[in-house]
Amino acid sequence: MTGKKILLIVVILLVVAGVIVGTVLHSRSDVPAVTTAKAIHGDLVSTVSGTGQIKPKTIVNVGATSFGRITHLYVKEGDHVAKGQLLATVESEQPASAVAAQQATIASSRTNVDSYVAAEKTAEANVEQAQADLEQKKFDYQRAQALYKDNLIAKQDFDAKKAAYDVDVATLAQRKAAVSQASAQTASARSTVQQNTATLKGDTYSLGLTRSVAPFDGLVTNIPVREGETVIIGIQSSAGSTLMTLADMSTITAEVKVDETDIVNVALGQTATVTVDAFPGQTFTGKVTEVGDQALLRTTGLATSQSTTGTEEAKDFKVVVTLDPVKIDLRPGLSCTAKITTAHQPDTLTIPIQALVMRDPAEEASLFKNHGKASTTATPATPGKQSTLVQGVYLIAKDENRLRVRFVPVTTGITGTTDIEVLSGLKQDDEIVTGHYKILRTLRSGLAVKRDNSITPVAVTDDSSS
């Protein structure tokens, strides 16, 4: 009997143990499994991305400055040109003939000036001669006056001396007038030379308009015309012909579009890294040098101020990143992606972004006291009054050898790619629930959980529905 009693006791103990284990397993089956992570210190970088294309800082359309047929194109697309280099010529026979004719006219005018200068010198010599004759006649007249007063000469001789003196006075006046006339003719001839020279400058300018030169060192990106085509100059009501497009590649920019939700974090001077699709594996650095004020419609690329109809579609803003000097031959129009660093916090407390939820702190505190169950004595909510939701996380806490969660409000700072800065509410090594998303949606303070970090967390970009 002793053996049977022992066997019976063993069987009873096994049954009881099985019941206990089954009860425990059944109770644990209702405990949700969560993934967790710890709040840790680290460097956090907040970035904003945008896509666009490579553009030169300066791009110019070289237009036709003279009407006529293109006689020669000296460059082709893709050529690098230097400032002042000849790019193209338009037929120039008429302005060249005008320049040659005006040069001949100027030569003739200068010959006239030389002849008038010689005549002026001759007139001046005649004045000197007349002054000498007058001086002689003056002395003769004065002697004749003295002799006639003393009755030493006849009145006829005195009158002759006086008449000779008067003639020389008139002759001197006449020759002085001739000098003035010669000087005036010389001045007029010189003015004619100046006028003809000014006309030559205009003709030379017109001739120069038939030659197009590079306004700066750059790259030829487009030539829409060919030799033999006739080009026209622009007028007020219509654009003229474009000979070619030049890009100043000494300063290269990446012009990208940034989403309207991110543009508020972008500022001048922020650093950026740029990748170009044509050069995989290579990264270029630069700084933000322009942030657009006009929103651009995503479907059309037009500014909202240019749109004639109201629309609620997504919008972008233009951001220009000026690249640091590069050795690679980047070309305008290459597709690129810019990653702009909007903030950097070294050694700051961070948590995964997906851990954040929105909850009512008062409600969560009540739930925690009742182990996740709503209190039967809670004050009924006032109709029409909305609960106050705040941002926070679920903190893992031990309660009677069981893991329970408690909602903790947190204040956050900058946002990185996967992590976010915590300014208050948590401390180093605090363990929080990070997922997954379906669990976080229904999780409440006070509930028991079990840790299972073998579950792959589901990244969530918007926990506002939590």
LINFEN-V671902 format. One record per helix or strand of 2 or more residues. SS is the DSSP state (~ for helix, > for strand). FROM is the first residue (numbers start at 0). TO is the last residue. If there is no record, write none. Layout:
ss: {SS,SS}
from: {FROM,FROM}
to: {TO,TO}
//
This chain:
ss: {~,>,>,>,>,>,~,~,>,>,>,>,~,>,>,~,>,>,~,>,~,>,>,>,>,>,~,>}
from: {1,31,39,67,79,85,92,154,210,217,229,241,262,270,282,303,314,334,352,356,360,389,401,410,418,430,436,447}
to: {28,37,62,72,80,89,148,207,212,221,230,258,264,275,296,305,322,351,354,358,368,398,408,414,423,434,441,450}
//
